[in-house]
């Protein structure tokens, strides 16, 4: 939605084309003057559609979509700027997850072992520019995979405005966690909170309550619900803003992952201090003080959470730290003009930009020769079934 707003502010007409099924909770894009179109995977009907539309700019939602449709856009709309929205570096998240499950420390060399890395890096190289939400991930791409900086553009999650007078400390209650349960780092964080951190918090603060919110909760998630322990599984939140705004402290004991964490940015936005890990806070605050505490040890995490909850002075100071982070790193006004300048440059100098990226051109050439015919074979197979 932030990308849509940025493009509309530049005068673009927006078409949202997706092969995903509609959901009960999806945004009504018509309310935002956005055309919505359903497209099919491995189907040449997309060729006719995109050839007629002839967009000036195409944004791919993660590398899987670029793999599926990027070559078709390149073939039928060669002058369109192709932008990959990475959202986070998937190979980094998976490499950290695999190292964690193997009970060993993550090493940066693990990235080269991930098959997903080969796909993701190829997608970045085929694109004209990749949008990155994490400065650390930009460094990784350059140092580990030798990606040219001209192919990477830093554009984090953005905050247009925030409430300068949020609900005060005394009117807030409970700890809170929020996150999609289909996302493995979130599910692992909830398990870690339940099994390790929460018992320590309850020992220091026997009346403490934590409310766990998240979409797609399964039975194994609801089994963690225990009212006597103050560990409450609430399921999907109708309004993340309402939930976070009324909580006193947000807990995010994330042990692996990538990108920047929307829940932590929302906590700052709504004036809610948080306790998280170094992975959770990665690339989010630069050298600015966190809006709470960053702790990797479970005992220290619990102690910081209890202090933040019970000490109003520490809580207020942490809240102000969050507002400072937003003002200096996430306000839309900090990014929109430069984004427009970069996009204008790419449109005006596209051939020069692509000639500088020979490996990307080579990958696109081979993709057109291989993926194209694999897709045609799948389409023909589907037709005969």
N, C-alpha and C positions, 0 to 999 in steps of 0.2 A: 504494500500500500504506500510505503514511503517512496519507493521508486516511481510508482505511478504518479504521485504528487509532484515529484521533481521533474518528470517529463512533461506533465501538464503545465507546470509553471513556465516551461520553455515553449509552450504553444503546440506540443505534439497532441495528435489524436491517438488514443490508446485502444488497442485490441488485445484482449486477453484470450489466448488460445491454449487449450489444455486437453490432454487425453484423460485426465482424472475424472472420476464420477463426482457428481454434485453431492454435497453433504448438507445435513440439516443446519449446520452452523456457519456455512459459508457467507461471505459478504455479498450483498446484493450490488453487484458492480454497476448496474444501471443507475443506481443512485449517485454514482460518481462519474457519470458520463463516459463509462467504459463499455465498449462492445465486448460481448462474450461469445466465443466460438468453440465448439467441440471438435477436436481433431483426433485422428486414429493413428495408432502405432503401426509401423510397417505397412503403410497404405499409400498408394500413389495419389489418392484424392488430395493429400496435403500439397502435392506438387502443383496441381491446378489452382488450389486455393491461394498459395503463397505467391504464385506467379501473377495472379490477378491482383492481389493486394499490393505487391511491390512496396514493402515498408522501407523506410529510410534507416531504421534502427531495429534490431531484433535482440531481445534479452532472453537468454536461456536460463531457466531455473535449475541450477546445478548441472553437473557434468553429464548425468544420465540423459537429460533432455537434449543437451548439445550433441551427444552421440547419436541420438535417434533422428534429430531434425537438422542438425548443423550442416551436414553435407547437402541436404535438399535446399536449404536457404542459400548456401554458397553457389549452388548450380543455377538456381532460378532468379536469385537476387544478388548478383555478384557485387553490386555497389552498396549494399546495406552493411552498416556497421554491426558486427556480431559481438555482443557483450555476454560474457559468462558471469552469472551471479553465483559465486561459490558458496555463499552463506557461511560455511566454515570449511576447513581443509579436512575432507573426509578421511584421507589416508592417515593424517595425524591422529585423529580421533580413534580410528580402528587400531592403529599401531599401539597407542597407549592402552587401549582396551585389552588387546591381546597380551601385552606385557603384564598388565595387572592380573589377568586371569591365569597367567603362567607363574604368578607370584614372584616376579622379578622386576627390577627397575627398568623403566623405559630408556632406551638409548636412541639417539637421533639416527643412527645407522639402521634402526628397525624400519624406517620409512621406505628404504630401498627394497625391502623384502615384501612389501604389500603389493599384490596385484592391482588393487584399487589405485595405488599411486601411479602405476603405468597408465591407467585409463584417465585418471584425473589430470595428470601433467600433460598428457597428449591433448586433452580437451582445452586446457589453458593455452597451449601453444597454437592450437587451431583457431582460437578466438582472437579478435582484434584487441580486446582488453578484458581482464578478469577483475571483477569487483571483489575486494577483500575487506572483511570486517576486523581483522586482527593484524596489527603491525608485526607481531611476532611471527605469524604465518607468512607474511611477506618476506621476512628475513630468512625463514626456513626455505622457501621456494628459491630464493636467490643463492643461498649458501650451499644447500644440499643438491638442488636440481639445476642450478645455473640458469634460472629463468631471468630473462632480461627485464630490468625494472620498468621499461616502457610498456610491458604487457600487463602490469599490475597497477590497480588504482585503489587507494584506501578510501572506503566509504562505509563507516560503521553504522550500526543502528542509530537512528536520529531521534531527538526530542525537540518538538516544535516549541512547546511551552511547558512550564511546570507550576504547580500550585505553590505560591510563596507563603501561604498560610495553611499548611496541612493540619490534620487532626493532631492536637497536642498529646504529649506523653501520657498524661493522666487519664485521657479518654480512650486509650488503646489497651488492648489485652491480647495475650497469647503469642506464642511463637507460630510461625507459618512456614510451610514449604509449598511451592507450586511448580508443576512441570509435567509435561506429557509423559505418560507411563510407557508409551511405545518407544521412547528414546532411552536407550540402555543406560547412559550416564545418570539420568534421573532416577530410574528404578534402582540402580545400585546405590545411589545417594540415600534413598529412602530406607533401604535395607541397612545400610551403615548407620544411619541415624537411629533406627529402631533398635538394632542389636548392640551397638557399642556406645554411641554418644548419649542417647536419651536416658539410659539408666544412670549415667554419671550426672546429668543435669538434674534428674529427679532426686538423686541422693542429696544434692546440694540445695535443691529447690522443690520440696515434696509436692507442692500444689501446682507446679508448672503444667501447662497444656500446650500441645502442638497440634495444629490443624494441617492435614496433608491434602492438598488439592492437585488435581491433574486429570486430563482427558484420558479416555480409554483405560480405566482401571479394571483389571481382571480380578478373578476370585482370589488369586494369590495375593493381590494387593489388599483387598478387603479383609483378608485373614489377619493382617497386621493390626487391625483396629482393636483397641483395648481401652475402654473408658476408665478402668481403675488405674491404668498407668498414664492416663492423660494423653494417649496417642490416638488421635482421631482421624480416620480416613474419610474425607468428605466427598471425593470424586471430582467431577468436572465443576469448575467455577463458572457461574453465569457471567461474572465480571471480575477479571483479575485486578482491576483498579480498586474495586470496592474491598476485595479480600485483603490486598496488600496494604491499602490505606488505613485499614482498621487494626492491623496487626502491630504489635510493638517491635518485634524483631523478626527478620526473615533469616532462616537457616538454609544454607546450601553447601552441605559437605560433599562436594563433587570430587571424585578421585581420578577420573579420566574424562577426556572430552577435548573439544577444540572450539575455536571461534570465541565470541564474547557472549555472555549469558544474559538473555533478555530479562530474566527474572531479577537479576541483580541491578540492571539498568532501571527497570521499573521501580524497584525498591528505592533507588535514589530519587527518581522522578516523583514518587508519592511520599517522600520524606520518611521512609522506613529504614533504619539502620540494619545492617546485615552482618552475619558471620559466615565466611566461606573459606575455601582453601586457596592455595597458590594457583592451582589449575582453574578454579572458579574465577579468580580475579585476573587471570592472565590477560595482559595487553589491554586492560580496561582503564587503568588509572595513572599510567606513566609514573611520574615521581610524586604525584599528589597523595595525600593521606586518604586511606580507605574510609568509607562511611560505616565503620564498625571495626571488625578485626579479620585478619587473614591468618588462619591457623591450620597446620597439617596434622598436628598431634591431637588425638581424640580428647585427652585430658585438658589440654590447653584450649581446644575448641569449645568444650563444655564450659570451662571456667569463664572464657570470654563471653559466651552467650548469656550466662547468668549475670555477670557484671553489667553487661549492656542492658539487660532487661530491668535490673533493679536500681541502677544508678542513673538518675535523671540527667545529671550534669554531663556524664559521659555520653549518654544517649543523644542529648541535644547537640553536643559538639560533633558527634558522628554524623548526625543528620546534616549539619552545615557542611561537613566534608563532602557528602554526597552531592549537595547542591553545587559546590565548587567544581567537582568533577564534571557535572553536566554542563555548566557554563563554559568550561575551558575545553571540553572534548566532544560533546555530543549535540550541541544545539544545531538545528538545521541551518541556521544563518552562517555557521562556520564553514559549510561545505557547498551550498547550492550554487554560488557564483563560480567556484572553481570547477565544479562538475559540468556546468554549462560550457565553460571555456574549453575544457578537455574534450567534450563531445563535439563541439564546433570544430575544433582542430582535427579530430579524427575524420569527420565528414569531409573536410576540405583537403586533407592530406592522406587519404586512405591508401592509395597506391604506394606512396613513399613509406608509410608506416608498415605495410605488409612486406615490402621489399626488404625491410630491415629484419624481418622475421622469416628467414629462409626455411628453418626447420619446420615452422608452422605451415608454410606453403607446401613443403614436402609431405607432411603428415596429412594435410587436406587432400593432396593429390592421391595418396595411397588409400585414403578413406573413401574417396569417390570411386576408386577402382574395386575396393573390397566390400566395405559396408554397404555400398549401393546395391551390389549384386546379391549379397546375403539378404538384404531387406526385400529385394525383388523375389528371391526364392521363398522367403517366409510368406510374402503376400500371395504368391501363386499356390503355395501349399495350403494356406488358409482358405483360398477360393475353392479348392478341390474337396475340402473336408465337408 
